[in-house]
Structure formats: C-alpha cells, structure tokens
C-alpha cells in the first residue's frame, strides 16, 4: 500500500513509480524530469547560491537512470514530454523541446526534452538567475526545473486535462498544474522530496491562479494515509476525473 495525499486537483503518491503506475488509469500528458545519473557532479565543492543547489557528497540512490519507469510512464499517456529523454532508450521522434539557459554553465548551456509528438522543435529561453533567483522561486531539489518551464510545456499541450509526473521530485510539475487548473498525479519515492512537493503545491493553491475558472483551492486539501485505491473502488479528486 502507498501513502497518498490529495491537494486540490493534485493526487500525490509516495512510492516507486514502477509499482504505482500499473495501478493507475491512463493520462493525457506525461510531463516528467527523470533521474539523469549525473554521477561525478555530486562531487563538486560549490555552495548553493544564485539559484544553485549544493550537490557535494555521494550520489544518492535515486539518481540512477530508470528505463522501466520512464517506459511505463510513456505507455500510460497519450502525449509525453521527458526532460533528459536523450539519455533513455526512447523511439526517435521529430519534435524536441529545449531549455536555453542563456548563459554558459558547467553542466550544459541548455537541456533537451524528448516528446512522442511530431512537428517543429521549440525553445524556452530563461537564464538560471531569472528562473530561480529573480523569480523568487529558489531551488530546493538538486535537479529542480523552473515552474515557468513546466508551465510552458503545458501550454504546448492545450488539450491535456490530466497530467502525470512519475518522478515528481519537489513537485514543480504539480505546482504548474495547480496554477493552470489541471488535474495532476505525481509519484515520488523519497519522503524528503514528497513532503517538499506537498508543501509547494499547497502553497501554489494559496496563490492567485493563472486562470479564473480554477475550481479548487487550498481549503480542499485532504490526506489519505497508506491507501492506493484499486480500479474498481470509487475514487475522488484527480483520480475520479480520470475514470469519468
């Protein structure tokens, strides 16, 4: 059984996505940023400032490529966006997305996202300083993506009403969905980051929304401990939307 928290239209599940995803219904969009196995980057000696997250010490267990988890996620969604997808064994597609960081950076000047769609490539341009420091967002997870980047990804898929991130981390995809009034299901295996995601998403519902027709707010928070309902049991929130 898995611990589950519902905040507004966001369903958050603490567990391994490889165990959880087979129990969930399909989604309109997979939007995720899976582990990159960045390895030696964890041995750096820089301190966290200007939007940087300290990454010294031994690489954590979660920072390993998860091919089966990514594959399961792609199979569960009609459309898919996988940041760092070039590191995974995914089918060749013509439409790639990129984040141009507008500055030279030791780990790379831009990042790529694989999509299962066809069409023109697209570029999101925002410096790391603007993304994390000037925006006031900060960076709590070592590989955290900017909320503005995830909102941009969502805007490229306007028909997607249900979104899944099986590698939720600190919850940025969920924050973007909360701000845009979308149903979100996030899965995270690390308690530290799961709790962080819950806090950030709850805070997102407390802020002014991007769309006036948003239906839920921070007052609609519910907690369901140690529970992942099977498909034949009545569901609530985002899960009910998936079933209807």
C-alpha positions in Angstrom: 0.0 0.0 0.0 1.1 3.5 -0.7 0.6 6.8 1.2 -1.5 9.2 -0.8 -2.2 12.9 -0.3 -4.8 14.9 -2.3 -4.4 18.7 -2.5 -7.0 20.4 -4.7 -6.9 18.5 -8.0 -3.4 17.1 -7.3 -3.1 13.5 -6.3 0.4 12.8 -4.8 1.6 9.3 -4.1 4.6 8.3 -2.1 6.1 5.2 -3.7 8.2 3.7 -6.6 6.6 4.7 -9.9 7.4 1.2 -11.3 5.0 -0.2 -8.7 2.4 2.6 -8.7 1.9 3.3 -12.4 0.4 -0.1 -13.3 -2.4 0.6 -10.8 -3.3 4.0 -12.3 -5.6 4.9 -15.2 -4.1 6.5 -18.3 -3.3 10.2 -18.6 -3.5 12.8 -21.3 0.1 14.0 -20.8 3.3 12.7 -19.2 5.4 15.6 -18.2 8.5 14.5 -16.2 12.1 15.0 -15.4 13.5 11.6 -14.5 17.0 10.9 -13.0 20.0 11.6 -15.2 22.6 9.7 -13.3 24.8 12.8 -13.2 27.4 10.9 -11.2 30.5 12.9 -10.7 28.6 16.2 -10.5 27.8 15.2 -6.9 31.5 15.5 -6.1 31.5 19.3 -6.7 32.5 21.7 -3.9 30.4 24.7 -4.7 28.0 26.2 -2.2 24.4 26.8 -3.1 23.7 30.4 -4.2 22.2 32.3 -7.2 19.8 29.5 -7.8 22.3 26.7 -7.4 21.7 23.7 -5.2 24.6 22.2 -3.3 25.4 18.8 -4.8 28.5 17.6 -2.9 29.0 14.2 -1.4 28.0 10.7 -2.7 25.4 10.4 -5.5 22.1 9.4 -3.9 20.3 6.1 -4.8 17.5 7.9 -6.6 20.0 9.5 -9.1 20.1 6.4 -11.4 18.5 6.0 -14.8 15.1 4.4 -14.5 14.4 3.0 -18.0 11.5 0.8 -16.9 9.8 3.7 -15.0 10.1 6.0 -18.0 8.8 3.4 -20.4 5.8 2.7 -18.2 5.1 6.4 -18.0 5.2 6.9 -21.8 2.8 3.9 -22.2 0.3 5.4 -19.8 -0.1 8.8 -21.6 -1.3 9.9 -25.0 1.3 12.6 -25.1 4.7 12.7 -23.4 7.5 15.1 -22.6 10.5 13.7 -20.9 13.3 16.0 -19.9 16.7 14.3 -20.4 15.0 11.9 -22.7 18.1 11.7 -24.9 19.6 9.6 -22.1 16.9 7.0 -22.3 16.0 4.3 -24.9 13.1 6.1 -26.4 11.8 6.0 -30.0 13.1 8.6 -32.5 10.7 11.5 -32.9 10.9 14.8 -34.7 9.7 17.2 -32.0 12.2 18.0 -29.4 11.9 20.8 -26.8 14.9 22.6 -25.2 15.6 25.0 -22.4 18.2 27.6 -23.4 19.7 28.8 -20.1 21.0 32.0 -21.9 24.4 31.6 -20.3 27.4 29.3 -20.2 27.1 26.7 -17.4 29.4 23.9 -16.4 26.8 21.2 -16.8 25.5 22.5 -20.1 24.1 25.6 -21.8 20.8 24.0 -22.5 18.7 20.9 -21.7 16.7 18.7 -24.0 13.3 17.1 -23.7 12.1 14.2 -25.8 8.4 14.2 -26.9 6.4 11.5 -28.6 4.9 14.0 -31.0 5.8 15.2 -34.4 6.3 18.8 -35.7 8.6 21.7 -35.1 11.1 21.9 -32.3 10.6 24.6 -29.7 12.9 26.5 -27.4 12.2 28.0 -24.0 14.7 30.8 -23.1 15.3 31.8 -19.4 18.5 32.2 -17.5 19.1 30.2 -14.3 19.3 33.5 -12.4 15.8 34.5 -13.7 14.4 31.0 -13.2 15.4 30.6 -9.6 16.7 33.8 -8.0 14.9 36.7 -9.7 11.6 34.8 -9.8 11.8 34.2 -6.0 11.2 30.5 -6.6 14.5 29.3 -5.3 15.8 25.7 -5.8 15.2 23.0 -3.2 15.9 19.9 -5.2 19.3 19.5 -6.9 17.8 19.0 -10.4 14.6 21.1 -9.9 13.2 22.6 -13.1 11.7 26.1 -13.1 7.9 26.3 -12.7 7.8 28.7 -15.7 9.4 25.9 -17.9 6.8 23.4 -16.9 4.0 25.9 -17.5 5.5 26.5 -20.9 5.4 22.7 -21.6 1.8 22.5 -20.5 0.9 25.4 -22.8 2.2 23.4 -25.8 -0.4 20.7 -25.0 -3.6 22.7 -24.6 -5.9 19.7 -24.8 -4.3 17.9 -21.9 -6.5 17.9 -18.8 -4.8 15.2 -16.9 -1.1 15.2 -16.3 1.3 12.7 -14.6 4.8 13.1 -13.3 6.1 9.7 -12.0 9.4 11.3 -10.9 7.8 14.2 -9.1 10.8 15.4 -7.0 10.0 18.6 -5.3 6.7 18.9 -7.2 7.3 21.6 -9.9 5.1 19.9 -12.5 2.3 19.8 -9.8 2.8 23.4 -9.0 2.4 24.3 -12.7 -0.7 22.2 -12.9 -2.2 23.8 -9.8 -1.6 27.2 -11.2 -3.1 26.3 -14.5 -6.2 24.4 -13.2 -5.2 21.0 -14.4 -5.6 17.5 -12.8 -2.2 16.2 -11.7 -0.9 12.9 -10.4 2.6 12.8 -9.0 4.7 9.9 -7.7 7.8 10.3 -5.6 9.8 7.6 -3.8 11.8 9.9 -1.5 10.0 11.0 1.7 12.0 14.3 1.9 11.0 15.4 -1.6 7.5 14.1 -1.3 6.9 16.3 1.7 8.5 19.2 -0.1 6.2 18.7 -3.1 3.1 18.6 -0.8 4.1 21.9 0.7 4.9 23.6 -2.6 1.7 22.5 -4.2 -0.4 23.6 -1.3 1.3 27.0 -1.4 0.6 27.2 -5.1 -3.2 26.8 -4.5 -3.0 29.6 -1.9 -1.6 32.0 -4.6 -3.6 33.8 -7.3 -4.3 31.4 -10.2 -3.3 31.8 -13.8 -6.9 31.0 -14.9 -10.0 32.4 -13.3 -12.1 29.3 -13.8 -10.0 27.2 -11.4 -12.3 25.1 -9.3 -10.3 24.3 -6.2 -8.1 25.9 -3.6 -6.0 25.2 -0.6 -9.1 24.6 1.5 -9.8 21.5 -0.5 -6.9 19.6 1.0 -7.4 16.0 2.1 -4.9 13.4 3.3 -5.3 9.7 2.8 -2.7 7.7 4.6 -1.5 4.3 3.4 -4.0 4.0 0.7 -3.9 3.5 -3.1 -7.4 2.5 -4.2 -7.8 -0.3 -6.8 -9.6 0.5 -10.1 -13.0 -0.9 -9.0 -13.2 1.4 -5.9 -14.8 4.8 -6.1 -12.1 7.4 -6.4 -12.0 11.1 -5.6 -10.3 14.3 -6.9 -8.0 13.8 -9.9 -8.5 10.0 -9.9 -12.2 10.4 -10.3 -11.7 12.7 -13.2 -9.6 10.1 -14.9 -12.3 7.5 -14.5 -15.1 9.6 -15.9 
